Amino acid sequence: MVEKLSKLLHIKWAERENAAANARRELPLLMSSYFKHVRKLLAADPSPADLHKVRLATKRVRYTFELFRSCYGPGLETRLRELRELQTVLGEVNDAAVTAEFLLKRLKHDPRKRQIHEFLSSRAGSKAGEFTKHWNEVFDAPGREKWWTTYLAHTATRKRLR
């Protein structure tokens, strides 16, 4: 399932339409797919490694939206901040998990190796819980997906980009 996250990031560009029309058509679908995949992953009690894949997908979704800034108003900036917030927490999960594994390999003879690894693994788990809580209570609170998709579907300007 996690590998499918990267597939949700492909949008179908209609060359005969301007950027705003493409954005109105494709970005709501992209966001709905993102919500669906992250919900499914979280239901499976993901490992920090799985959450890293969510972090990468979140970054790609955000970068895609940033390409369409000129098609949207200030509401897009609000939404981009929310994606950045997710990325920050997911980055902390990944940093702790990767550092734990790195130090486990590097500190072969250090008597504190196990203690350090346990601390960092615990931190990764704690941050993963923080992400899940933020996702459930804030990012994916009731009505939030509609908040995203309605904005993305109807707010893009109809002016042709130069």
C-alpha positions in Angstrom: 0.0 0.0 0.0 2.7 2.5 0.9 4.3 2.3 -2.5 1.1 3.5 -4.1 1.5 6.9 -2.4 3.9 7.8 -5.2 1.3 6.9 -7.9 -1.2 9.4 -6.5 1.2 12.2 -7.4 0.7 12.0 -11.2 -1.7 14.5 -12.6 -3.1 14.4 -16.2 -2.4 17.6 -18.0 -4.8 18.6 -20.7 -2.6 20.6 -23.1 -5.6 22.5 -24.6 -6.6 23.9 -21.2 -4.8 26.6 -19.3 -3.1 26.0 -15.9 -6.1 27.1 -13.9 -8.5 24.7 -15.6 -6.0 21.9 -15.2 -5.6 22.8 -11.5 -9.4 22.9 -10.9 -9.8 19.5 -12.5 -6.7 17.6 -11.1 -5.7 19.1 -7.8 -8.9 18.1 -5.9 -8.5 14.5 -7.2 -4.8 14.6 -6.1 -5.8 15.8 -2.6 -8.6 13.3 -2.2 -6.2 10.5 -3.2 -3.7 11.8 -0.7 -6.3 11.7 2.1 -7.4 8.2 1.2 -3.9 6.8 1.1 -2.7 8.4 4.4 -5.9 7.3 6.2 -5.4 3.8 5.0 -1.7 3.8 6.1 -2.6 5.2 9.5 -5.2 2.5 10.0 -2.5 -0.1 9.7 -0.4 1.4 12.6 2.6 2.4 10.4 6.3 2.2 11.3 8.4 5.3 11.2 9.8 4.1 7.8 6.2 4.0 6.4 5.6 7.5 7.8 8.7 8.7 5.9 7.0 7.7 2.7 4.0 9.8 3.8 6.5 12.7 4.4 7.8 12.4 0.8 4.3 12.2 -0.6 3.3 15.3 1.5 6.3 17.2 0.1 5.4 16.2 -3.4 1.8 17.3 -3.0 2.9 20.6 -1.5 5.4 21.2 -4.3 2.7 20.5 -6.9 0.4 23.0 -5.2 3.1 25.6 -5.1 3.4 25.3 -8.9 -0.2 26.6 -9.1 0.2 29.5 -6.7 -0.7 32.1 -9.4 -4.0 30.2 -10.0 -5.2 30.6 -6.4 -5.7 33.2 -3.8 -4.4 33.5 -0.2 -6.3 30.4 0.8 -3.7 28.3 -0.9 -1.0 29.8 1.3 -3.0 28.7 4.4 -3.2 25.2 3.0 0.5 25.1 2.1 1.3 26.0 5.7 -0.7 23.1 6.9 1.2 20.7 4.6 4.5 22.2 5.9 3.4 21.6 9.4 2.8 17.9 8.6 6.2 17.7 6.9 7.9 19.1 10.0 6.4 16.5 12.3 7.1 13.8 9.8 10.7 15.0 9.5 11.2 14.7 13.2 9.9 11.1 13.1 12.3 10.4 10.3 15.3 12.1 11.9 14.9 10.1 15.1 14.4 6.8 13.3 17.3 7.3 10.9 19.7 8.6 13.6 18.8 5.6 15.8 19.7 3.1 13.0 22.8 5.1 12.0 24.2 5.2 15.6 23.3 1.5 16.1 25.7 0.7 13.3 28.4 3.2 14.2 28.6 2.7 17.9 29.4 -1.0 17.7 31.5 -1.1 20.9 30.0 1.7 22.8 28.3 0.5 26.0 25.6 3.2 25.6 24.6 2.0 22.1 21.5 0.2 23.3 20.4 3.1 25.5 20.9 5.6 22.7 19.1 3.4 20.2 16.1 2.9 22.6 15.9 6.6 23.3 15.9 7.6 19.7 13.5 4.8 18.7 11.2 6.0 21.5 11.4 9.5 20.2 10.5 8.4 16.7 7.5 6.5 18.1 6.5 9.6 20.2 6.7 11.8 17.1 4.8 9.3 15.1 2.1 9.5 17.7 2.2 13.3 17.5 1.7 13.1 13.7 -1.2 10.7 14.0 -2.9 12.9 16.6 -2.3 16.0 14.5 -3.6 14.2 11.4 -6.8 12.9 13.1 -7.6 16.0 15.2 -6.5 18.8 12.9 -5.6 18.0 9.3 -8.2 15.3 8.8 -10.9 16.6 11.2 -14.4 16.3 9.9 -15.0 18.4 6.9 -11.3 19.1 6.2 -11.0 17.1 3.0 -14.0 19.0 1.6 -12.4 22.2 2.7 -9.4 21.3 0.6 -11.2 19.9 -2.5 -13.8 22.6 -2.7 -11.2 25.3 -2.6 -9.0 23.6 -5.2 -11.9 22.9 -7.5 -13.5 26.3 -7.5 -11.0 28.9 -6.7 -8.5 28.6 -9.5 -8.6 31.7 -11.7 -9.7 31.3 -15.3 -7.1 33.7 -16.6 -4.4 32.2 -18.8 -1.0 32.2 -17.2 1.8 34.0 -19.0 
